[in-house]
Amino acid sequence: MKNQSQRIMLVDDDETVIETLEFNLKRQGFDTKVFRNGQAALSGIDAVSPDLIILDWMLPDMVGPEICKILRSRSVETPILMLTGRSTPNDVAEGLTAGADDYLGKPFSSVELLARVQALLRRVKGAGKRTRMTVGDLELDEDARRVTHRGIDVDLSPKEFMLLRVLMLNVGKTMSTEVLLNQVWGYDFSGDAKTVAVHMRWLRQKLEEDPKNPLLLETVHRLGYRLNPPRV
């Protein structure tokens, strides 16, 4: 199956790697656009409008995690596959925390590369369908920017809406304050944990029967926050 409508942005300065990537991706029908340093990629991404970014960790002017942070701070949600020869758990964690969606160590096989590319594109396609989410009596409609609780409209600020959206996408999972700050406020935001705590308090005042004893929006001590699924 060809993929002519899908464009992949390649950010790498190694000509051998670029040739390998372009050969394998174009053979599958992908359109590719190459950038050889971080600044060029950051300047050109809007014009390219890629479906996927393949980003090398080490570039002449910047490192991959730094580029990830800048893109995510600009609300760029394009999936990012990080390429690197660094393979320690801390390196992997750094790349993923910065905003990469997946990680592929060098050297890599063309089979694994294409499998990860297709998996990321499928994930985005599936996520794009989730414009309306429901958790118990709580419903969030992204297209209409509307939240209802027990059938009643809830007036939320833009940040409250984004915070609730992240929690609903991860219902039942404990989300750290750092992750919530990054996903809602951006990687270059200078605030701290109090910012999340204040917005959680405001959400509870609007959604909980007893905001001081929340059942829906739970604080997980020293870990973060969790949106609880409905109790059976």
Secondary structure in CASP SS format (residue, H / E / C, confidence):
PFRMAT SS
TARGET T0000
AUTHOR 0000-0000-0000
METHOD secondary structure of the structure
MODEL  1
M C 1.00
K C 1.00
N C 1.00
Q C 1.00
S C 1.00
Q C 1.00
R E 1.00
I E 1.00
M E 1.00
L E 1.00
V E 1.00
D C 1.00
D C 1.00
D C 1.00
E H 1.00
T H 1.00
V H 1.00
I H 1.00
E H 1.00
T H 1.00
L H 1.00
E H 1.00
F H 1.00
N H 1.00
L H 1.00
K H 1.00
R H 1.00
Q C 1.00
G C 1.00
F C 1.00
D E 1.00
T E 1.00
K E 1.00
V E 1.00
F E 1.00
R C 1.00
N C 1.00
G H 1.00
Q H 1.00
A H 1.00
A H 1.00
L H 1.00
S H 1.00
G H 1.00
I H 1.00
D H 1.00
A H 1.00
V H 1.00
S C 1.00
P C 1.00
D C 1.00
L E 1.00
I E 1.00
I E 1.00
L E 1.00
D E 1.00
W C 1.00
M E 1.00
L C 1.00
P C 1.00
D C 1.00
M C 1.00
V E 1.00
G H 1.00
P H 1.00
E H 1.00
I H 1.00
C H 1.00
K H 1.00
I H 1.00
L H 1.00
R H 1.00
S H 1.00
R C 1.00
S C 1.00
V C 1.00
E C 1.00
T C 1.00
P C 1.00
I E 1.00
L E 1.00
M E 1.00
L E 1.00
T E 1.00
G C 1.00
R C 1.00
S C 1.00
T C 1.00
P H 1.00
N H 1.00
D H 1.00
V H 1.00
A H 1.00
E H 1.00
G H 1.00
L H 1.00
T H 1.00
A H 1.00
G C 1.00
A C 1.00
D C 1.00
D E 1.00
Y E 1.00
L E 1.00
G E 1.00
K C 1.00
P C 1.00
F C 1.00
S C 1.00
S H 1.00
V H 1.00
E H 1.00
L H 1.00
L H 1.00
A H 1.00
R H 1.00
V H 1.00
Q H 1.00
A H 1.00
L H 1.00
L H 1.00
R H 1.00
R H 1.00
V H 1.00
K H 1.00
G H 1.00
A H 1.00
G H 1.00
K C 1.00
R C 1.00
T C 1.00
R E 1.00
M E 1.00
T E 1.00
V E 1.00
G C 1.00
D C 1.00
L E 1.00
E E 1.00
L E 1.00
D E 1.00
E C 1.00
D C 1.00
A C 1.00
R C 1.00
R E 1.00
V E 1.00
T E 1.00
H E 1.00
R C 1.00
G C 1.00
I E 1.00
D E 1.00
V E 1.00
D C 1.00
L C 1.00
S C 1.00
P H 1.00
K H 1.00
E H 1.00
F H 1.00
M H 1.00
L H 1.00
L H 1.00
R H 1.00
V H 1.00
L H 1.00
M H 1.00
L H 1.00
N C 1.00
V C 1.00
G C 1.00
K C 1.00
T C 1.00
M E 1.00
S C 1.00
T H 1.00
E H 1.00
V H 1.00
L H 1.00
L H 1.00
N H 1.00
Q H 1.00
V H 1.00
W H 1.00
G C 1.00
Y C 1.00
D C 1.00
F C 1.00
S C 1.00
G C 1.00
D C 1.00
A H 1.00
K H 1.00
T H 1.00
V H 1.00
A H 1.00
V H 1.00
H H 1.00
M H 1.00
R H 1.00
W H 1.00
L H 1.00
R H 1.00
Q H 1.00
K H 1.00
L H 1.00
E C 1.00
E C 1.00
D C 1.00
P C 1.00
K C 1.00
N C 1.00
P C 1.00
L C 1.00
L C 1.00
L E 1.00
E E 1.00
T E 1.00
V E 1.00
H C 1.00
R C 1.00
L C 1.00
G E 1.00
Y E 1.00
R E 1.00
L E 1.00
N C 1.00
P C 1.00
P C 1.00
R C 1.00
V C 1.00
END
